[in-house]
Amino acid sequence: MPELKIYGHPRSRAFRPIWMAKELGIEFDNIALRARLGETRTPEYLAINPNGHIPAICDGDFIMWDSLAINIYLAKKFPGPLSPTTLEEEGLTLQWSMWAISKLEPAHSTLIQVRDGVGNHPPDAIDKVGETIREPLGILNNVLSERKYLLGERFTVADLNLSSVLSVLPQVEFNFGSFSNLEKWLNDCLERPAAVATLALRHQD
């Protein structure tokens, strides 16, 4: 029985560590809890994550929350091509992961609601969200004009973390416009076999 348990339905932010685990080729159990059904507010789950949010992991006796931090932990525990290899790469991985949370996560949350038909959003909600993130998307597009991936020529956990936050954009038919470098990079990330396999899980019951 796998030691690693990932809590959260693949349609939620649990998509991120599930994708990471598949990239690493490690066995895990996915306990596909759904927040909207109240499954993250049970005493059993609150003992794992008292915030009542998903995802969380139990890796043996070790418990951890927060999707992007979980992925960095897994990259460190299972060293390989996705892992930072220098202090500088580790610093940049943290930089891009924190940047994703501070600059893009609020927009991500709104777009998820639009995608799932949750809340009362105007017809031009996607365009309005696009305007709020135009500056950070432009910064990312410029960085990707100089390199294939965030840390250079290889796909790493930095790319996985950031692209997993942006993975909602194609789902809402976001107009990338002049952000062609960003669009190509995001497509390259989401077309990886592990990403495709994880995205397919989002449609499970």
VENURCOR-V95429 format. One record per pair of residues at least 12 apart in sequence whose ideal C-beta (glycine too) atoms are under 7 Angstrom apart, sorted by sequence separation. I is the first residue (numbers start at 1). J is the second residue. D is the distance in Angstrom with one decimal. If there is no record, write none. Layout:
BEGIN
i->I j->J d->D
i->I j->J d->D
END
This chain:
BEGIN
i->6 j->18 d->5.7
i->18 j->30 d->6.1
i->33 j->45 d->6.5
i->40 j->52 d->4.9
i->53 j->65 d->6.9
i->55 j->67 d->5.4
i->114 j->126 d->6.1
i->150 j->162 d->6.7
i->40 j->53 d->6.6
i->57 j->70 d->5.4
i->40 j->54 d->5.7
i->51 j->65 d->6.5
i->6 j->21 d->6.7
i->48 j->63 d->5.7
i->55 j->70 d->6.7
i->111 j->126 d->6.9
i->49 j->65 d->5.0
i->4 j->21 d->6.7
i->169 j->186 d->6.9
i->111 j->129 d->5.8
i->35 j->54 d->6.2
i->110 j->129 d->5.3
i->10 j->30 d->7.0
i->166 j->186 d->5.7
i->33 j->54 d->5.8
i->72 j->93 d->6.3
i->4 j->26 d->6.5
i->6 j->28 d->5.4
i->10 j->32 d->6.8
i->107 j->129 d->4.9
i->5 j->28 d->6.7
i->9 j->32 d->4.3
i->12 j->35 d->7.0
i->163 j->186 d->5.6
i->167 j->190 d->5.9
i->4 j->28 d->4.1
i->5 j->29 d->4.8
i->6 j->30 d->5.1
i->7 j->31 d->4.9
i->9 j->33 d->6.5
i->2 j->27 d->4.0
i->8 j->33 d->5.7
i->9 j->34 d->5.1
i->72 j->97 d->6.6
i->107 j->132 d->5.8
i->2 j->28 d->5.1
i->5 j->31 d->6.0
i->7 j->33 d->5.5
i->107 j->133 d->4.7
i->163 j->189 d->3.7
i->2 j->29 d->5.3
i->163 j->190 d->6.4
i->68 j->97 d->4.4
i->104 j->133 d->6.1
i->159 j->189 d->5.5
i->68 j->100 d->6.7
i->104 j->136 d->6.2
i->68 j->101 d->6.6
i->103 j->136 d->4.1
i->155 j->189 d->6.9
i->145 j->181 d->5.0
i->144 j->181 d->4.0
i->7 j->45 d->6.9
i->17 j->55 d->5.5
i->141 j->179 d->4.4
i->144 j->182 d->5.9
i->14 j->54 d->5.4
i->17 j->57 d->6.3
i->141 j->181 d->4.8
i->7 j->48 d->6.6
i->13 j->54 d->6.4
i->14 j->55 d->3.8
i->141 j->182 d->4.3
i->144 j->185 d->4.9
i->12 j->54 d->5.3
i->13 j->55 d->5.7
i->137 j->179 d->5.5
i->140 j->182 d->5.4
i->12 j->55 d->7.0
i->130 j->174 d->6.4
i->137 j->182 d->6.1
i->8 j->54 d->3.2
i->126 j->172 d->5.3
i->7 j->54 d->5.6
i->8 j->55 d->3.8
i->7 j->55 d->5.7
i->126 j->174 d->6.4
i->6 j->55 d->6.0
i->7 j->56 d->4.8
i->17 j->67 d->5.8
i->24 j->74 d->6.3
i->6 j->57 d->5.4
i->16 j->67 d->4.0
i->20 j->71 d->4.5
i->5 j->57 d->6.4
i->16 j->68 d->6.7
i->26 j->78 d->6.1
i->4 j->57 d->6.4
i->5 j->58 d->4.5
i->17 j->70 d->4.6
i->21 j->74 d->6.8
i->115 j->168 d->6.3
i->13 j->67 d->4.6
i->17 j->71 d->5.8
i->20 j->74 d->5.3
i->24 j->78 d->4.8
i->96 j->150 d->5.5
i->4 j->59 d->5.1
i->16 j->71 d->6.1
i->3 j->59 d->6.1
i->24 j->80 d->6.7
i->112 j->168 d->5.9
i->115 j->171 d->5.5
i->3 j->60 d->4.7
i->17 j->74 d->6.9
i->108 j->165 d->5.4
i->111 j->168 d->4.7
i->115 j->172 d->5.4
i->24 j->82 d->7.0
i->92 j->150 d->6.8
i->114 j->172 d->5.9
i->23 j->82 d->5.9
i->92 j->151 d->5.8
i->105 j->165 d->6.2
i->108 j->168 d->5.8
i->97 j->158 d->6.9
i->100 j->161 d->6.1
i->104 j->165 d->5.2
i->111 j->172 d->5.3
i->89 j->151 d->5.4
i->96 j->158 d->4.7
i->100 j->162 d->4.8
i->104 j->166 d->6.6
i->93 j->156 d->6.8
i->93 j->157 d->5.9
i->97 j->161 d->4.6
i->93 j->158 d->4.3
i->96 j->161 d->6.7
i->100 j->165 d->4.5
i->92 j->158 d->6.2
i->96 j->162 d->5.2
i->84 j->156 d->6.9
i->81 j->154 d->6.1
i->82 j->155 d->6.9
i->82 j->156 d->5.2
i->83 j->157 d->6.7
i->82 j->157 d->4.9
i->82 j->160 d->6.8
i->75 j->157 d->4.1
i->72 j->157 d->6.1
i->71 j->157 d->5.4
i->71 j->160 d->6.3
i->71 j->161 d->5.6
i->68 j->161 d->4.6
i->20 j->157 d->7.0
i->23 j->160 d->6.7
i->20 j->160 d->6.0
i->19 j->160 d->6.4
i->19 j->164 d->6.2
i->16 j->164 d->4.3
i->15 j->164 d->6.4
i->23 j->194 d->4.3
i->22 j->194 d->3.9
i->19 j->194 d->5.8
i->22 j->197 d->5.8
i->19 j->195 d->5.6
i->22 j->198 d->5.7
i->19 j->198 d->4.3
i->18 j->198 d->5.1
i->15 j->198 d->6.0
i->18 j->201 d->6.9
i->15 j->202 d->6.7
i->10 j->198 d->6.3
i->10 j->201 d->3.8
i->11 j->202 d->4.3
i->10 j->202 d->5.0
i->10 j->204 d->6.8
END
